[in-house]
Amino acid sequence: RIESNPENIAAARSFAFRKWQERSAERGLPPPHDLSNSCKFTSLFAQSLFGGEIRGNYFHFHVRLPSGERIDLNEQATDVQAIKDRGSNPYLHERAFMRSRDVRESLKSCRPRVEQWAEEFLEKLGMEAAPDRSA
């Protein structure tokens, strides 16, 4: 795990955006202008780097550290801003939803890609990735 300081969070956000652009290109989609629609990937990525628990609701996922700090690599994304503009709370935690089989399976399907992202990110920082045992 790495420290959840502003520099590391900004570096993780920038890295995740490059990876989200690569994923769009792989799928033959236009390049994204931000991290919109990537919260499953970015919350898993943030969790693998900084620790904590993935929290969320039908509209958005983020990470909550044991200290209470929230890490959301997508906080500036258009889709998160739209949730706020509708008067909703993107950080509402719906436990039953997050425990649902569909959500667990969806996150599980993203995990292999995110583990590669984390390894590459930590390698660039000169660190070694610890195995993820949270699944």
C-alpha positions as CSV (number, residue, x, y, z in Angstrom):
1,R,0.0,0.0,0.0
2,I,1.1,3.6,-0.6
3,E,0.3,6.7,1.3
4,S,-2.9,8.5,0.3
5,N,-1.4,11.9,-0.1
6,P,-2.5,14.4,-2.7
7,E,0.5,13.6,-5.0
8,N,-0.1,9.9,-5.0
9,I,-3.8,10.3,-5.5
10,A,-3.2,12.7,-8.5
11,A,-0.6,10.3,-10.0
12,A,-3.1,7.4,-9.6
13,R,-5.9,9.4,-11.2
14,S,-3.7,10.4,-14.1
15,F,-2.5,6.8,-14.6
16,A,-6.1,5.4,-14.4
17,F,-7.2,7.9,-17.1
18,R,-4.4,6.8,-19.4
19,K,-5.5,3.2,-18.8
20,W,-9.2,4.1,-19.3
21,Q,-8.2,5.6,-22.7
22,E,-6.3,2.5,-23.6
23,R,-9.3,0.3,-22.7
24,S,-11.6,2.5,-24.9
25,A,-9.2,2.1,-27.8
26,E,-9.1,-1.7,-27.3
27,R,-12.9,-1.7,-27.5
28,G,-13.0,0.5,-30.6
29,L,-14.6,3.3,-28.8
30,P,-13.9,7.1,-29.0
31,P,-11.3,8.3,-26.5
32,P,-13.0,9.3,-23.2
33,H,-12.6,12.9,-22.1
34,D,-12.5,11.9,-18.5
35,L,-12.9,9.0,-16.1
36,S,-16.7,8.8,-16.5
37,N,-18.2,5.3,-16.3
38,S,-14.9,3.8,-14.9
39,C,-15.7,3.9,-11.2
40,K,-15.7,0.1,-10.8
41,F,-12.2,0.0,-12.2
42,T,-10.9,3.1,-10.4
43,S,-12.3,2.1,-7.1
44,L,-10.7,-1.3,-7.3
45,F,-7.5,0.4,-8.4
46,A,-7.6,2.9,-5.5
47,Q,-8.3,0.1,-3.1
48,S,-5.3,-1.9,-4.3
49,L,-3.0,1.1,-3.9
50,F,-4.3,2.8,-0.8
51,G,-6.4,0.1,1.0
52,G,-9.8,0.6,2.4
53,E,-13.3,-0.6,1.5
54,I,-15.1,-0.1,-1.8
55,R,-18.4,1.7,-1.1
56,G,-21.1,2.9,-3.3
57,N,-24.5,2.8,-4.8
58,Y,-26.2,2.0,-8.1
59,F,-24.7,5.2,-9.6
60,H,-21.1,5.4,-8.2
61,F,-18.3,3.5,-6.4
62,H,-15.5,5.0,-4.3
63,V,-13.1,3.9,-1.5
64,R,-13.3,4.7,2.2
65,L,-10.2,4.3,4.2
66,P,-10.3,3.2,7.8
67,S,-9.4,6.8,8.8
68,G,-12.7,7.9,7.2
69,E,-10.9,9.5,4.3
70,R,-12.8,9.1,0.9
71,I,-10.7,8.4,-2.2
72,D,-12.6,8.9,-5.5
73,L,-10.3,9.1,-8.5
74,N,-13.5,10.0,-10.5
75,E,-14.6,12.9,-8.3
76,Q,-14.0,15.4,-11.2
77,A,-15.6,13.2,-13.9
78,T,-18.7,14.4,-15.7
79,D,-20.9,11.5,-14.5
80,V,-20.1,12.2,-10.9
81,Q,-20.8,15.9,-11.3
82,A,-24.1,15.0,-13.0
83,I,-25.1,13.0,-9.9
84,K,-24.4,16.0,-7.8
85,D,-26.2,18.3,-10.2
86,R,-29.3,16.1,-9.8
87,G,-29.2,16.8,-6.1
88,S,-28.1,13.2,-5.3
89,N,-25.2,12.1,-3.2
90,P,-22.7,10.0,-5.2
91,Y,-21.1,8.9,-1.9
92,L,-24.2,7.4,-0.4
93,H,-23.3,3.9,0.7
94,E,-26.0,1.3,0.0
95,R,-24.8,-1.8,1.8
96,A,-27.4,-4.2,0.4
97,F,-26.6,-3.1,-3.1
98,M,-22.9,-3.4,-2.6
99,R,-23.3,-6.9,-1.2
100,S,-25.4,-8.1,-4.1
101,R,-24.2,-11.0,-6.2
102,D,-24.3,-8.9,-9.4
103,V,-22.1,-6.2,-7.9
104,R,-19.6,-8.7,-6.5
105,E,-19.4,-10.5,-9.9
106,S,-19.0,-7.3,-11.7
107,L,-16.2,-6.1,-9.5
108,K,-14.6,-9.6,-9.8
109,S,-14.6,-9.3,-13.6
110,C,-12.7,-6.1,-13.4
111,R,-10.1,-7.3,-10.9
112,P,-7.6,-8.9,-13.4
113,R,-7.2,-5.8,-15.4
114,V,-6.9,-3.6,-12.3
115,E,-4.3,-5.9,-10.8
116,Q,-2.2,-5.3,-13.9
117,W,-2.7,-1.6,-13.6
118,A,-1.6,-1.6,-9.9
119,E,1.5,-3.7,-10.7
120,E,2.5,-1.3,-13.5
121,F,1.8,1.8,-11.4
122,L,3.8,0.5,-8.4
123,E,6.6,-0.6,-10.7
124,K,6.8,2.9,-12.1
125,L,7.1,4.1,-8.5
126,G,9.8,1.5,-7.8
127,M,7.6,-0.6,-5.5
128,E,6.5,-4.2,-5.6
129,A,2.8,-5.0,-5.6
130,A,1.5,-7.0,-2.7
131,P,-0.9,-9.8,-3.6
132,D,-4.6,-8.9,-3.3
133,R,-6.4,-11.2,-0.8
134,S,-9.6,-9.2,-0.6
135,A,-11.6,-11.2,-3.3
